[in-house]
Amino acid sequence: MREATPADATAVAAMVTARMEWMREHGLRVTDDTAEAIAAQTRDDTPMWVLVDDATVLGCTSVYNESPPWGFTESERAILAVFLASTWTTPNNQRLGHTIARWALDHACQTGRGEVRRGTFSSALVRYYQDVQGWTIVREVERRGRNCTFLTRRVTASLREAAR
């Protein structure tokens, strides 16, 4: 994982386009301008990171140091955490999303944060995050006519020890 640069825009757009095609093939809804919108984040102030193998972008995620106030209480937001948004991966069977999540836990640990958080509008992803990746649901919030589920994972003592 490394921080994205504007030079990554084309590769990010291609990776997201491939995932969008996979999503459509599996009956999932996605808007046409998504790939360009995500790629544009490599060129603005968005704190995007990319998962790369050699020079190939395999995934991306935006890593914020603050959690959205519409999803977390003031006391929850007082806990140092990173918030993952817009995580995309190349469609394959290599569990790249899991790789990004594990990196995020390590990144949180290395930067002195106690949790990693994320939100999703997809009930299928909620189940996957819970059952496969070990996330815990914080709450569900209605946002712009859709339900967003917020999840969290605590940085474990073993990660803290490994970071020392």
ZIUR-V834455 format. One line per field, one symbol per residue. ss: DSSP state (2 for helix, 1 for strand, 0 for the rest). phi: phi as a letter, one per 20 degrees, with the letter a starting at -180 (. if undefined). psi: psi as a letter, one per 20 degrees, with the letter a starting at -180 (. if undefined). Layout:
BEGIN
ss = ???
phi = ???
psi = ???
END
This chain:
BEGIN
ss = 01100222222222222222222220000000022222220000000111111001111111110000000002222000111111111000000222222222222222000011111100222222222000011111111001111111110022222220
phi = .bffcgfegfffffffgffffgfffdmeebefefgfffffffdcefeecceccldefdabbdceeceffedcffffffffbddecleccffadelfffffffffffffffdmdebdcbcbeefffgffgffdenfdfeadcfblncedddcbcefeffffffff
psi = prqqrhiigghgggghgghggggghjjqpqqhjgghgghhiijbjpmqqqpqodjpoirqqpoqjqqpiiiqrghgihpprqppqlpqqpoakjlhhhggggghggggghjkqiqpqrqqiohghggggghgikqppgrpppoljqpppprqpqprhhggghi.
END
